[in-house]
């Protein structure tokens, strides 16, 4: 799907029917024919459109001298509600900057681009292409921080469940969260490399008002990287600790079951002894069964007392 947008005199984004100078072209899950036609009309290399559609494409900056166009590929965070193994991941987003247009390319619709489409970004203009790129970066960093905050809350919930758990379910959930953090860290560090190249000013022209925003974007991105590193370290230590907790909980259960088995075995031995078909003490006493029960209870209580004294219980 291909949509064309342009900022009007009120500084509001409007959808237009066809290409116009200083417009923004948003491409979402396009067909091969659409890309070939757009590549021919805009005089942009076809691989500039196809590369961002590859889910494994890494963030980078590429410049084509012949057409004077720049390709910037970033990784933005996503939530996978249907994927139990990895709740959070990343996908590539391509930005193509031409002489009098700018293009965004993605495999699926994302919340970052939707903000611009719905006029929810202040001071956004399709005429200011360099600022548009920095605004995408800024919203992307904010989205990373938002998802990291959710991951932190989910980790706390799993931690509460793990304290009394003897199963591997919670550990597996922590492992899946750790996988998400690995994806986030890798993508954020790759985005940081792209930012460093942009900060040199030879990729896209940076005006004085854009330099302040670039500095804010770099700070936000570094903060997200630091949060990922901190949460990854906490998760790694937590998983090791709670693996020991689960093992210890299981040992406690086995210990209790063993003690109960030993205590219950004593009355069984006594009653089995007096149940033999041979001459035994108290065999003609009508209260023999009372004495046997008392002997069993006293012996079991004594064993319990001995276990407690030895701190086995």
Secondary structure, 3 states (H helix, E strand, C coil): CEEEEEECCCCCEEEECCCCCCEEEEEECCCHHHHHHHHHHHCCCHHHHHHHHCCCCCCEEEEECCCCEEEEEEEEEEECCCCCCCCEEEEEEEEEECCCEEEEEECCCCHHHHHHHCCCCCCCCCCCHHHHHHHHHHHHHHHHHHHHHHHHHHHHHHHHHHCCCCCCHHHHHHHHHHHHHHHHHHHHHHHHHHHHHHHCCCCCCCCHHHHHHHHHHHHHHHHHHHHHHHHHHHHHHHHHHHHHHHHHHHHHHHHHHHHHHHHHHHHHHHHHHHCCCCCCCCCCCCCHHHHHHHHHHHHHHHHHHHHHHCCCC
